[in-house]
């Protein structure tokens, strides 16, 4: 429909498009992200929940595959998935392999936690997010940026490891010294 084509062009231009319920937002997101993925690697589609991520890829996976665009899904179960054009199904892969796709679907919290986890690694082989992301579409932006924004992403420890304790202790010492000197930290 014309409204879907217009919305896709608006998104490609870096602007916000609002569509009413039932107007085909999932199709608009898919076509827009495909257009961008044909020119650049590293595209995210941020959706409200794991179910919607899987459904979008299951619905439009054949189109992605036909155009030569690899698509992955990041899920809350800690695993990544990649669409296999031959079988027409999402298949389990490492999270790093899922991030290696030109397009990655997932929730804001999964992307956020993976970024936080990457900030804690000391060995590049442990990185989850491979490469930079160049473009993102946020589906249900009001839900993700308003409703979900009240839930902080906190990582308190990683697998019981204390490898980075010295960094945190140094940061705590510096913060205490700043607070002591300025009383306004």
Beta strands, then each sheet from edge to edge (+ up, - down):
strand 1: 43-47
strand 2: 71-74
strand 3: 80-84
strand 4: 89-93
strand 5: 103-107
strand 6: 135-138
sheet 1: 4+ 3- 2+ 5+ 1+ 6+
end
